[in-house]
Amino acid sequence: MFSPVFLISQTILEGTWETEKQEDKLKLSMSAREGETSRNKWNADVKLDEVELLGYKTGNNVVFTLTRKAGEIVFTGNITSDGGSGTFRFTADDKYINQLRQYGYSGFTATELLFLAISDFDTATIGELQQMGYKDIPKDKIITIVALKITPVFINTINKATGTFMSIDRVITFKALNITDVKIRDLKTAFGNDLSVQDLITFTAIKLDPEYAADIKAAGFDLSPMDLVTFKSLGITPQYIGELRKSGLGDLNSKDIITLKAQNVNAVFIDECRKLGFSDMYASKVIKLKIFKLDKEYIDMIRNSGYKEVDLETLLEFRIMKIDREFIEKAKNFNDGILPEPRKLISLKAMDN
């Protein structure tokens, strides 16, 4: 493995390369350093039927060249039938740099120019974007546009599909999320034509699609798009809904489902509650049991403190009021050494609070 060398000038870069032969393509990896600490890597795939045209062949000290609009990359190294490695030298094309300058862009580093070369980016694309109304795109966004392979055609199709002229930041988000005109049409068909650009981003980011909406509807909930966002964000599935229903919680509305899921209530927890002695189970009670953590340890502590016959509903009130062993002793002393009745203990705690 060769160690990458330093940037030589603004338009010349040297570094190392490796190749690996994969079925119908050659995987090319390149590496170079810019300054003392910054290290950059690039990857590109070259079709095998194009490889020989570059001069790539097996042997030692082989030299092959990749020429692009942004400049020329000369590779030198040793190559076997499986792959090779060596050093490269990239020289940026002055004409290309001047074209960038004419569109208002200067100061590209050699590493950025090499990236543009590997991506075979045509500066005319910037001109097309400017004619479309995308003027003064920051230089770093140009690099992002190239990296994501955003084209004027893509921008036109999504602007038309959304009925808006989206900012370049929105365009980048759409491309990164793979939101195409087909995706937009499908979402609007399923959820309504009034979906905003942000809705489209949110729905796609959480993978809310028509299939999910149909599955939830089949499970008994015909929800609004925003309620579906909540369901999907919480990871509520038809399976989870069915699990809750089998647990015997009675009729559940969408708010019940949302709250139960938000509290991470599942069939296992509901079964544990029943084992504690809670037989009449419904959503709001289960949620209280989950929130206030009424468990066997707490119940044993209360009963060992003298309240052996207190019912579970009262135990839940104790837990909600945060009655503990220390307070029970305090209340007992306040009550002339006699253990207060459960209702009086709750009243004393309310006064103490």
Secondary structure as UniProt FT lines:
FT   STRAND          12..22
FT   TURN            23..24
FT   STRAND          25..34
FT   TURN            35..37
FT   STRAND          38..47
FT   HELIX           48..54
FT   STRAND          59..68
FT   TURN            69..70
FT   STRAND          71..79
FT   STRAND          83..92
FT   HELIX           94..102
FT   TURN            103..104
FT   HELIX           110..118
FT   TURN            119..120
FT   HELIX           124..131
FT   TURN            132..133
FT   HELIX           139..147
FT   TURN            148..149
FT   HELIX           152..162
FT   HELIX           168..176
FT   TURN            177..178
FT   HELIX           181..191
FT   TURN            193..194
FT   HELIX           197..205
FT   TURN            206..207
FT   HELIX           210..218
FT   TURN            219..220
FT   HELIX           225..234
FT   HELIX           238..246
FT   TURN            247..248
FT   HELIX           254..262
FT   TURN            263..264
FT   HELIX           267..276
FT   HELIX           283..291
FT   TURN            292..293
FT   HELIX           296..304
FT   TURN            305..306
FT   HELIX           312..320
FT   TURN            321..322
FT   HELIX           325..334
FT   TURN            335..337
FT   HELIX           342..352
//
